[in-house]
Amino acid sequence: MERWFAEFTQKKLKRGVHRSVQALERDIRGWLADWNDNPRPFVWTKTADEILDKVAAYCRRISGSGH
């Protein structure tokens, strides 16, 4: 669900210009209607092991940095 909201925010809210609450609401409702008519599953581009390796490398890098 979080991934969907990130997609929505990136493609609609950050790129949109809304001059009123009503315009924003119309844009959101249009996005939802389109998404529901043509749902698209999120496709991961990395394997779970690749993601976990990257997280482990990050943890090693910040280990002992006082964070």
mmCIF file of the N, C-alpha and C atoms, coordinates in Angstrom:
data_MODEL
# 
_entry.id   MODEL 
# 
loop_
_atom_site.group_PDB 
_atom_site.id 
_atom_site.type_symbol 
_atom_site.label_atom_id 
_atom_site.label_alt_id 
_atom_site.label_comp_id 
_atom_site.label_asym_id 
_atom_site.label_entity_id 
_atom_site.label_seq_id 
_atom_site.pdbx_PDB_ins_code 
_atom_site.Cartn_x 
_atom_site.Cartn_y 
_atom_site.Cartn_z 
_atom_site.occupancy 
_atom_site.B_iso_or_equiv 
_atom_site.pdbx_formal_charge 
_atom_site.auth_seq_id 
_atom_site.auth_comp_id 
_atom_site.auth_asym_id 
_atom_site.auth_atom_id 
_atom_site.pdbx_PDB_model_num 
ATOM 1   N N  . MET A 1 1  ? 0.820   -1.181  0.000   1.00 0.00 ? 1  MET A N  1 
ATOM 2   C CA . MET A 1 1  ? 0.000   0.000   0.000   1.00 0.00 ? 1  MET A CA 1 
ATOM 3   C C  . MET A 1 1  ? 0.876   1.263   0.000   1.00 0.00 ? 1  MET A C  1 
ATOM 4   N N  . GLU A 1 2  ? 1.962   1.239   0.755   1.00 0.00 ? 2  GLU A N  1 
ATOM 5   C CA . GLU A 1 2  ? 2.838   2.412   0.788   1.00 0.00 ? 2  GLU A CA 1 
ATOM 6   C C  . GLU A 1 2  ? 3.411   2.695   -0.589  1.00 0.00 ? 2  GLU A C  1 
ATOM 7   N N  . ARG A 1 3  ? 3.734   1.639   -1.322  1.00 0.00 ? 3  ARG A N  1 
ATOM 8   C CA . ARG A 1 3  ? 4.285   1.815   -2.663  1.00 0.00 ? 3  ARG A CA 1 
ATOM 9   C C  . ARG A 1 3  ? 3.274   2.516   -3.570  1.00 0.00 ? 3  ARG A C  1 
ATOM 10  N N  . TRP A 1 4  ? 1.986   2.169   -3.413  1.00 0.00 ? 4  TRP A N  1 
ATOM 11  C CA . TRP A 1 4  ? 0.945   2.801   -4.220  1.00 0.00 ? 4  TRP A CA 1 
ATOM 12  C C  . TRP A 1 4  ? 0.869   4.295   -3.919  1.00 0.00 ? 4  TRP A C  1 
ATOM 13  N N  . PHE A 1 5  ? 0.928   4.649   -2.637  1.00 0.00 ? 5  PHE A N  1 
ATOM 14  C CA . PHE A 1 5  ? 0.865   6.059   -2.267  1.00 0.00 ? 5  PHE A CA 1 
ATOM 15  C C  . PHE A 1 5  ? 2.093   6.818   -2.769  1.00 0.00 ? 5  PHE A C  1 
ATOM 16  N N  . ALA A 1 6  ? 3.241   6.166   -2.767  1.00 0.00 ? 6  ALA A N  1 
ATOM 17  C CA . ALA A 1 6  ? 4.443   6.803   -3.313  1.00 0.00 ? 6  ALA A CA 1 
ATOM 18  C C  . ALA A 1 6  ? 4.272   7.062   -4.803  1.00 0.00 ? 6  ALA A C  1 
ATOM 19  N N  . GLU A 1 7  ? 3.728   6.095   -5.519  1.00 0.00 ? 7  GLU A N  1 
ATOM 20  C CA . GLU A 1 7  ? 3.462   6.238   -6.952  1.00 0.00 ? 7  GLU A CA 1 
ATOM 21  C C  . GLU A 1 7  ? 2.475   7.383   -7.198  1.00 0.00 ? 7  GLU A C  1 
ATOM 22  N N  . PHE A 1 8  ? 1.416   7.400   -6.442  1.00 0.00 ? 8  PHE A N  1 
ATOM 23  C CA . PHE A 1 8  ? 0.404   8.450   -6.563  1.00 0.00 ? 8  PHE A CA 1 
ATOM 24  C C  . PHE A 1 8  ? 1.009   9.827   -6.294  1.00 0.00 ? 8  PHE A C  1 
ATOM 25  N N  . THR A 1 9  ? 1.769   9.931   -5.222  1.00 0.00 ? 9  THR A N  1 
ATOM 26  C CA . THR A 1 9  ? 2.385   11.211  -4.853  1.00 0.00 ? 9  THR A CA 1 
ATOM 27  C C  . THR A 1 9  ? 3.341   11.682  -5.946  1.00 0.00 ? 9  THR A C  1 
ATOM 28  N N  . GLN A 1 10 ? 4.185   10.783  -6.421  1.00 0.00 ? 10 GLN A N  1 
ATOM 29  C CA . GLN A 1 10 ? 5.184   11.149  -7.422  1.00 0.00 ? 10 GLN A CA 1 
ATOM 30  C C  . GLN A 1 10 ? 4.545   11.538  -8.754  1.00 0.00 ? 10 GLN A C  1 
ATOM 31  N N  . LYS A 1 11 ? 3.575   10.772  -9.197  1.00 0.00 ? 11 LYS A N  1 
ATOM 32  C CA . LYS A 1 11 ? 3.022   10.993  -10.532 1.00 0.00 ? 11 LYS A CA 1 
ATOM 33  C C  . LYS A 1 11 ? 1.894   12.010  -10.578 1.00 0.00 ? 11 LYS A C  1 
ATOM 34  N N  . LYS A 1 12 ? 1.203   12.220  -9.496  1.00 0.00 ? 12 LYS A N  1 
ATOM 35  C CA . LYS A 1 12 ? 0.056   13.118  -9.522  1.00 0.00 ? 12 LYS A CA 1 
ATOM 36  C C  . LYS A 1 12 ? 0.240   14.368  -8.684  1.00 0.00 ? 12 LYS A C  1 
ATOM 37  N N  . LEU A 1 13 ? 0.590   14.204  -7.422  1.00 0.00 ? 13 LEU A N  1 
ATOM 38  C CA . LEU A 1 13 ? 0.619   15.366  -6.540  1.00 0.00 ? 13 LEU A CA 1 
ATOM 39  C C  . LEU A 1 13 ? 1.810   16.268  -6.802  1.00 0.00 ? 13 LEU A C  1 
ATOM 40  N N  . LYS A 1 14 ? 2.996   15.699  -6.965  1.00 0.00 ? 14 LYS A N  1 
ATOM 41  C CA . LYS A 1 14 ? 4.178   16.533  -7.158  1.00 0.00 ? 14 LYS A CA 1 
ATOM 42  C C  . LYS A 1 14 ? 4.216   17.187  -8.529  1.00 0.00 ? 14 LYS A C  1 
ATOM 43  N N  . ARG A 1 15 ? 3.611   16.550  -9.512  1.00 0.00 ? 15 ARG A N  1 
ATOM 44  C CA . ARG A 1 15 ? 3.633   17.087  -10.870 1.00 0.00 ? 15 ARG A CA 1 
ATOM 45  C C  . ARG A 1 15 ? 2.429   17.951  -11.177 1.00 0.00 ? 15 ARG A C  1 
ATOM 46  N N  . GLY A 1 16 ? 1.421   17.893  -10.349 1.00 0.00 ? 16 GLY A N  1 
ATOM 47  C CA . GLY A 1 16 ? 0.179   18.599  -10.641 1.00 0.00 ? 16 GLY A CA 1 
ATOM 48  C C  . GLY A 1 16 ? 0.180   20.029  -10.152 1.00 0.00 ? 16 GLY A C  1 
ATOM 49  N N  . VAL A 1 17 ? -0.631  20.841  -10.805 1.00 0.00 ? 17 VAL A N  1 
ATOM 50  C CA . VAL A 1 17 ? -0.869  22.213  -10.374 1.00 0.00 ? 17 VAL A CA 1 
ATOM 51  C C  . VAL A 1 17 ? -2.368  22.316  -10.137 1.00 0.00 ? 17 VAL A C  1 
ATOM 52  N N  . HIS A 1 18 ? -2.725  22.581  -8.904  1.00 0.00 ? 18 HIS A N  1 
ATOM 53  C CA . HIS A 1 18 ? -4.140  22.643  -8.543  1.00 0.00 ? 18 HIS A CA 1 
ATOM 54  C C  . HIS A 1 18 ? -4.438  24.026  -7.994  1.00 0.00 ? 18 HIS A C  1 
ATOM 55  N N  . ARG A 1 19 ? -5.364  24.698  -8.629  1.00 0.00 ? 19 ARG A N  1 
ATOM 56  C CA . ARG A 1 19 ? -5.685  26.069  -8.245  1.00 0.00 ? 19 ARG A CA 1 
ATOM 57  C C  . ARG A 1 19 ? -6.786  26.136  -7.196  1.00 0.00 ? 19 ARG A C  1 
ATOM 58  N N  . SER A 1 20 ? -7.353  24.964  -6.876  1.00 0.00 ? 20 SER A N  1 
ATOM 59  C CA . SER A 1 20 ? -8.393  24.938  -5.848  1.00 0.00 ? 20 SER A CA 1 
ATOM 60  C C  . SER A 1 20 ? -8.473  23.533  -5.265  1.00 0.00 ? 20 SER A C  1 
ATOM 61  N N  . VAL A 1 21 ? -9.133  23.426  -4.131  1.00 0.00 ? 21 VAL A N  1 
ATOM 62  C CA . VAL A 1 21 ? -9.349  22.120  -3.513  1.00 0.00 ? 21 VAL A CA 1 
ATOM 63  C C  . VAL A 1 21 ? -10.182 21.247  -4.443  1.00 0.00 ? 21 VAL A C  1 
ATOM 64  N N  . GLN A 1 22 ? -11.148 21.858  -5.114  1.00 0.00 ? 22 GLN A N  1 
ATOM 65  C CA . GLN A 1 22 ? -12.007 21.110  -6.033  1.00 0.00 ? 22 GLN A CA 1 
ATOM 66  C C  . GLN A 1 22 ? -11.195 20.532  -7.194  1.00 0.00 ? 22 GLN A C  1 
ATOM 67  N N  . ALA A 1 23 ? -10.245 21.308  -7.716  1.00 0.00 ? 23 ALA A N  1 
ATOM 68  C CA . ALA A 1 23 ? -9.395  20.818  -8.805  1.00 0.00 ? 23 ALA A CA 1 
ATOM 69  C C  . ALA A 1 23 ? -8.530  19.658  -8.323  1.00 0.00 ? 23 ALA A C  1 
ATOM 70  N N  . LEU A 1 24 ? -7.994  19.767  -7.119  1.00 0.00 ? 24 LEU A N  1 
ATOM 71  C CA . LEU A 1 24 ? -7.206  18.685  -6.542  1.00 0.00 ? 24 LEU A CA 1 
ATOM 72  C C  . LEU A 1 24 ? -8.071  17.445  -6.373  1.00 0.00 ? 24 LEU A C  1 
ATOM 73  N N  . GLU A 1 25 ? -9.266  17.625  -5.855  1.00 0.00 ? 25 GLU A N  1 
ATOM 74  C CA . GLU A 1 25 ? -10.170 16.490  -5.655  1.00 0.00 ? 25 GLU A CA 1 
ATOM 75  C C  . GLU A 1 25 ? -10.516 15.818  -6.987  1.00 0.00 ? 25 GLU A C  1 
ATOM 76  N N  . ARG A 1 26 ? -10.789 16.603  -8.031  1.00 0.00 ? 26 ARG A N  1 
ATOM 77  C CA . ARG A 1 26 ? -11.088 16.037  -9.353  1.00 0.00 ? 26 ARG A CA 1 
ATOM 78  C C  . ARG A 1 26 ? -9.897  15.230  -9.870  1.00 0.00 ? 26 ARG A C  1 
ATOM 79  N N  . ASP A 1 27 ? -8.693  15.759  -9.677  1.00 0.00 ? 27 ASP A N  1 
ATOM 80  C CA . ASP A 1 27 ? -7.483  15.076  -10.134 1.00 0.00 ? 27 ASP A CA 1 
ATOM 81  C C  . ASP A 1 27 ? -7.294  13.750  -9.387  1.00 0.00 ? 27 ASP A C  1 
ATOM 82  N N  . ILE A 1 28 ? -7.507  13.767  -8.085  1.00 0.00 ? 28 ILE A N  1 
ATOM 83  C CA . ILE A 1 28 ? -7.377  12.546  -7.281  1.00 0.00 ? 28 ILE A CA 1 
ATOM 84  C C  . ILE A 1 28 ? -8.422  11.524  -7.705  1.00 0.00 ? 28 ILE A C  1 
ATOM 85  N N  . ARG A 1 29 ? -9.659  11.960  -7.859  1.00 0.00 ? 29 ARG A N  1 
ATOM 86  C CA . ARG A 1 29 ? -10.724 11.028  -8.262  1.00 0.00 ? 29 ARG A CA 1 
ATOM 87  C C  . ARG A 1 29 ? -10.464 10.462  -9.658  1.00 0.00 ? 29 ARG A C  1 
ATOM 88  N N  . GLY A 1 30 ? -9.949  11.287  -10.555 1.00 0.00 ? 30 GLY A N  1 
ATOM 89  C CA . GLY A 1 30 ? -9.600  10.806  -11.896 1.00 0.00 ? 30 GLY A CA 1 
ATOM 90  C C  . GLY A 1 30 ? -8.500  9.764   -11.859 1.00 0.00 ? 30 GLY A C  1 
ATOM 91  N N  . TRP A 1 31 ? -7.472  10.027  -11.046 1.00 0.00 ? 31 TRP A N  1 
ATOM 92  C CA . TRP A 1 31 ? -6.370  9.068   -10.877 1.00 0.00 ? 31 TRP A CA 1 
ATOM 93  C C  . TRP A 1 31 ? -6.896  7.739   -10.338 1.00 0.00 ? 31 TRP A C  1 
ATOM 94  N N  . LEU A 1 32 ? -7.745  7.809   -9.309  1.00 0.00 ? 32 LEU A N  1 
ATOM 95  C CA . LEU A 1 32 ? -8.300  6.591   -8.719  1.00 0.00 ? 32 LEU A CA 1 
ATOM 96  C C  . LEU A 1 32 ? -9.154  5.814   -9.721  1.00 0.00 ? 32 LEU A C  1 
ATOM 97  N N  . ALA A 1 33 ? -9.975  6.520   -10.475 1.00 0.00 ? 33 ALA A N  1 
ATOM 98  C CA . ALA A 1 33 ? -10.830 5.854   -11.468 1.00 0.00 ? 33 ALA A CA 1 
ATOM 99  C C  . ALA A 1 33 ? -9.972  5.162   -12.523 1.00 0.00 ? 33 ALA A C  1 
ATOM 100 N N  . ASP A 1 34 ? -8.939  5.845   -13.005 1.00 0.00 ? 34 ASP A N  1 
ATOM 101 C CA . ASP A 1 34 ? -8.050  5.249   -14.002 1.00 0.00 ? 34 ASP A CA 1 
ATOM 102 C C  . ASP A 1 34 ? -7.321  4.039   -13.425 1.00 0.00 ? 34 ASP A C  1 
ATOM 103 N N  . TRP A 1 35 ? -6.822  4.181   -12.218 1.00 0.00 ? 35 TRP A N  1 
ATOM 104 C CA . TRP A 1 35 ? -6.091  3.075   -11.583 1.00 0.00 ? 35 TRP A CA 1 
ATOM 105 C C  . TRP A 1 35 ? -7.009  1.860   -11.406 1.00 0.00 ? 35 TRP A C  1 
ATOM 106 N N  . ASN A 1 36 ? -8.232  2.104   -10.966 1.00 0.00 ? 36 ASN A N  1 
ATOM 107 C CA . ASN A 1 36 ? -9.170  1.000   -10.745 1.00 0.00 ? 36 ASN A CA 1 
ATOM 108 C C  . ASN A 1 36 ? -9.604  0.356   -12.059 1.00 0.00 ? 36 ASN A C  1 
ATOM 109 N N  . ASP A 1 37 ? -9.699  1.145   -13.125 1.00 0.00 ? 37 ASP A N  1 
ATOM 110 C CA . ASP A 1 37 ? -10.054 0.590   -14.436 1.00 0.00 ? 37 ASP A CA 1 
ATOM 111 C C  . ASP A 1 37 ? -8.898  -0.184  -15.063 1.00 0.00 ? 37 ASP A C  1 
ATOM 112 N N  . ASN A 1 38 ? -7.674  0.227   -14.763 1.00 0.00 ? 38 ASN A N  1 
ATOM 113 C CA . ASN A 1 38 ? -6.469  -0.390  -15.345 1.00 0.00 ? 38 ASN A CA 1 
ATOM 114 C C  . ASN A 1 38 ? -5.425  -0.648  -14.260 1.00 0.00 ? 38 ASN A C  1 
ATOM 115 N N  . PRO A 1 39 ? -5.713  -1.524  -13.312 1.00 0.00 ? 39 PRO A N  1 
ATOM 116 C CA . PRO A 1 39 ? -4.755  -1.750  -12.214 1.00 0.00 ? 39 PRO A CA 1 
ATOM 117 C C  . PRO A 1 39 ? -3.445  -2.344  -12.734 1.00 0.00 ? 39 PRO A C  1 
ATOM 118 N N  . ARG A 1 40 ? -2.365  -1.889  -12.130 1.00 0.00 ? 40 ARG A N  1 
ATOM 119 C CA . ARG A 1 40 ? -1.033  -2.356  -12.507 1.00 0.00 ? 40 ARG A CA 1 
ATOM 120 C C  . ARG A 1 40 ? -0.291  -2.791  -11.255 1.00 0.00 ? 40 ARG A C  1 
ATOM 121 N N  . PRO A 1 41 ? 0.069   -4.053  -11.182 1.00 0.00 ? 41 PRO A N  1 
ATOM 122 C CA . PRO A 1 41 ? 0.806   -4.498  -9.997  1.00 0.00 ? 41 PRO A CA 1 
ATOM 123 C C  . PRO A 1 41 ? 2.210   -3.906  -10.000 1.00 0.00 ? 41 PRO A C  1 
ATOM 124 N N  . PHE A 1 42 ? 2.725   -3.668  -8.817  1.00 0.00 ? 42 PHE A N  1 
ATOM 125 C CA . PHE A 1 42 ? 4.095   -3.189  -8.701  1.00 0.00 ? 42 PHE A CA 1 
ATOM 126 C C  . PHE A 1 42 ? 5.036   -4.357  -8.953  1.00 0.00 ? 42 PHE A C  1 
ATOM 127 N N  . VAL A 1 43 ? 6.014   -4.157  -9.809  1.00 0.00 ? 43 VAL A N  1 
ATOM 128 C CA . VAL A 1 43 ? 6.971   -5.205  -10.144 1.00 0.00 ? 43 VAL A CA 1 
ATOM 129 C C  . VAL A 1 43 ? 8.319   -4.818  -9.553  1.00 0.00 ? 43 VAL A C  1 
ATOM 130 N N  . TRP A 1 44 ? 8.805   -5.637  -8.619  1.00 0.00 ? 44 TRP A N  1 
ATOM 131 C CA . TRP A 1 44 ? 10.102  -5.388  -8.013  1.00 0.00 ? 44 TRP A CA 1 
ATOM 132 C C  . TRP A 1 44 ? 11.187  -5.609  -9.056  1.00 0.00 ? 44 TRP A C  1 
ATOM 133 N N  . THR A 1 45 ? 12.191  -4.746  -9.068  1.00 0.00 ? 45 THR A N  1 
ATOM 134 C CA . THR A 1 45 ? 13.281  -4.884  -10.037 1.00 0.00 ? 45 THR A CA 1 
ATOM 135 C C  . THR A 1 45 ? 14.503  -5.547  -9.432  1.00 0.00 ? 45 THR A C  1 
ATOM 136 N N  . LYS A 1 46 ? 14.504  -5.741  -8.142  1.00 0.00 ? 46 LYS A N  1 
ATOM 137 C CA . LYS A 1 46 ? 15.612  -6.417  -7.470  1.00 0.00 ? 46 LYS A CA 1 
ATOM 138 C C  . LYS A 1 46 ? 15.068  -7.599  -6.680  1.00 0.00 ? 46 LYS A C  1 
ATOM 139 N N  . THR A 1 47 ? 15.933  -8.572  -6.462  1.00 0.00 ? 47 THR A N  1 
ATOM 140 C CA . THR A 1 47 ? 15.535  -9.721  -5.656  1.00 0.00 ? 47 THR A CA 1 
ATOM 141 C C  . THR A 1 47 ? 15.590  -9.334  -4.181  1.00 0.00 ? 47 THR A C  1 
ATOM 142 N N  . ALA A 1 48 ? 14.962  -10.142 -3.359  1.00 0.00 ? 48 ALA A N  1 
ATOM 143 C CA . ALA A 1 48 ? 15.015  -9.906  -1.915  1.00 0.00 ? 48 ALA A CA 1 
ATOM 144 C C  . ALA A 1 48 ? 16.452  -9.943  -1.423  1.00 0.00 ? 48 ALA A C  1 
ATOM 145 N N  . ASP A 1 49 ? 17.261  -10.865 -1.941  1.00 0.00 ? 49 ASP A N  1 
ATOM 146 C CA . ASP A 1 49 ? 18.663  -10.955 -1.525  1.00 0.00 ? 49 ASP A CA 1 
ATOM 147 C C  . ASP A 1 49 ? 19.441  -9.693  -1.892  1.00 0.00 ? 49 ASP A C  1 
ATOM 148 N N  . GLU A 1 50 ? 19.183  -9.122  -3.065  1.00 0.00 ? 50 GLU A N  1 
ATOM 149 C CA . GLU A 1 50 ? 19.868  -7.888  -3.459  1.00 0.00 ? 50 GLU A CA 1 
ATOM 150 C C  . GLU A 1 50 ? 19.480  -6.736  -2.535  1.00 0.00 ? 50 GLU A C  1 
ATOM 151 N N  . ILE A 1 51 ? 18.227  -6.661  -2.180  1.00 0.00 ? 51 ILE A N  1 
ATOM 152 C CA . ILE A 1 51 ? 17.762  -5.606  -1.273  1.00 0.00 ? 51 ILE A CA 1 
ATOM 153 C C  . ILE A 1 51 ? 18.390  -5.783  0.105   1.00 0.00 ? 51 ILE A C  1 
ATOM 154 N N  . LEU A 1 52 ? 18.365  -7.013  0.619   1.00 0.00 ? 52 LEU A N  1 
ATOM 155 C CA . LEU A 1 52 ? 18.947  -7.273  1.941   1.00 0.00 ? 52 LEU A CA 1 
ATOM 156 C C  . LEU A 1 52 ? 20.451  -7.033  1.955   1.00 0.00 ? 52 LEU A C  1 
ATOM 157 N N  . ASP A 1 53 ? 21.151  -7.367  0.870   1.00 0.00 ? 53 ASP A N  1 
ATOM 158 C CA . ASP A 1 53 ? 22.591  -7.090  0.784   1.00 0.00 ? 53 ASP A CA 1 
ATOM 159 C C  . ASP A 1 53 ? 22.869  -5.591  0.844   1.00 0.00 ? 53 ASP A C  1 
ATOM 160 N N  . LYS A 1 54 ? 22.035  -4.820  0.177   1.00 0.00 ? 54 LYS A N  1 
ATOM 161 C CA . LYS A 1 54 ? 22.214  -3.366  0.185   1.00 0.00 ? 54 LYS A CA 1 
ATOM 162 C C  . LYS A 1 54 ? 21.953  -2.790  1.576   1.00 0.00 ? 54 LYS A C  1 
ATOM 163 N N  . VAL A 1 55 ? 20.934  -3.286  2.255   1.00 0.00 ? 55 VAL A N  1 
ATOM 164 C CA . VAL A 1 55 ? 20.643  -2.840  3.618   1.00 0.00 ? 55 VAL A CA 1 
ATOM 165 C C  . VAL A 1 55 ? 21.795  -3.216  4.546   1.00 0.00 ? 55 VAL A C  1 
ATOM 166 N N  . ALA A 1 56 ? 22.320  -4.436  4.403   1.00 0.00 ? 56 ALA A N  1 
ATOM 167 C CA . ALA A 1 56 ? 23.441  -4.877  5.248   1.00 0.00 ? 56 ALA A CA 1 
ATOM 168 C C  . ALA A 1 56 ? 24.667  -4.006  5.009   1.00 0.00 ? 56 ALA A C  1 
ATOM 169 N N  . ALA A 1 57 ? 24.952  -3.674  3.754   1.00 0.00 ? 57 ALA A N  1 
ATOM 170 C CA . ALA A 1 57 ? 26.101  -2.816  3.442   1.00 0.00 ? 57 ALA A CA 1 
ATOM 171 C C  . ALA A 1 57 ? 25.919  -1.434  4.065   1.00 0.00 ? 57 ALA A C  1 
ATOM 172 N N  . TYR A 1 58 ? 24.712  -0.910  4.012   1.00 0.00 ? 58 TYR A N  1 
ATOM 173 C CA . TYR A 1 58 ? 24.430  0.390   4.625   1.00 0.00 ? 58 TYR A CA 1 
ATOM 174 C C  . TYR A 1 58 ? 24.629  0.323   6.134   1.00 0.00 ? 58 TYR A C  1 
ATOM 175 N N  . CYS A 1 59 ? 24.141  -0.748  6.755   1.00 0.00 ? 59 CYS A N  1 
ATOM 176 C CA . CYS A 1 59 ? 24.304  -0.902  8.208   1.00 0.00 ? 59 CYS A CA 1 
ATOM 177 C C  . CYS A 1 59 ? 25.780  -0.985  8.593   1.00 0.00 ? 59 CYS A C  1 
ATOM 178 N N  . ARG A 1 60 ? 26.566  -1.681  7.785   1.00 0.00 ? 60 ARG A N  1 
ATOM 179 C CA . ARG A 1 60 ? 28.005  -1.757  8.067   1.00 0.00 ? 60 ARG A CA 1 
ATOM 180 C C  . ARG A 1 60 ? 28.650  -0.379  7.942   1.00 0.00 ? 60 ARG A C  1 
ATOM 181 N N  . ARG A 1 61 ? 28.208  0.383   6.937   1.00 0.00 ? 61 ARG A N  1 
ATOM 182 C CA . ARG A 1 61 ? 28.793  1.705   6.696   1.00 0.00 ? 61 ARG A CA 1 
ATOM 183 C C  . ARG A 1 61 ? 28.501  2.666   7.829   1.00 0.00 ? 61 ARG A C  1 
ATOM 184 N N  . ILE A 1 62 ? 27.308  2.607   8.416   1.00 0.00 ? 62 ILE A N  1 
ATOM 185 C CA . ILE A 1 62 ? 26.966  3.565   9.465   1.00 0.00 ? 62 ILE A CA 1 
ATOM 186 C C  . ILE A 1 62 ? 27.273  3.035   10.865  1.00 0.00 ? 62 ILE A C  1 
ATOM 187 N N  . SER A 1 63 ? 27.674  1.776   10.955  1.00 0.00 ? 63 SER A N  1 
ATOM 188 C CA . SER A 1 63 ? 27.961  1.183   12.265  1.00 0.00 ? 63 SER A CA 1 
ATOM 189 C C  . SER A 1 63 ? 29.062  1.975   12.978  1.00 0.00 ? 63 SER A C  1 
ATOM 190 N N  . GLY A 1 64 ? 28.794  2.376   14.185  1.00 0.00 ? 64 GLY A N  1 
ATOM 191 C CA . GLY A 1 64 ? 29.777  3.102   14.969  1.00 0.00 ? 64 GLY A CA 1 
ATOM 192 C C  . GLY A 1 64 ? 29.877  4.576   14.624  1.00 0.00 ? 64 GLY A C  1 
ATOM 193 N N  . SER A 1 65 ? 28.963  5.078   13.794  1.00 0.00 ? 65 SER A N  1 
ATOM 194 C CA . SER A 1 65 ? 29.029  6.491   13.402  1.00 0.00 ? 65 SER A CA 1 
ATOM 195 C C  . SER A 1 65 ? 28.294  7.408   14.390  1.00 0.00 ? 65 SER A C  1 
ATOM 196 N N  . GLY A 1 66 ? 27.739  6.804   15.439  1.00 0.00 ? 66 GLY A N  1 
ATOM 197 C CA . GLY A 1 66 ? 27.046  7.610   16.418  1.00 0.00 ? 66 GLY A CA 1 
ATOM 198 C C  . GLY A 1 66 ? 25.576  7.851   16.105  1.00 0.00 ? 66 GLY A C  1 
ATOM 199 N N  . HIS A 1 67 ? 25.079  7.200   15.106  1.00 0.00 ? 67 HIS A N  1 
ATOM 200 C CA . HIS A 1 67 ? 23.661  7.355   14.748  1.00 0.00 ? 67 HIS A CA 1 
ATOM 201 C C  . HIS A 1 67 ? 22.804  6.445   15.578  1.00 0.00 ? 67 HIS A C  1 
# 
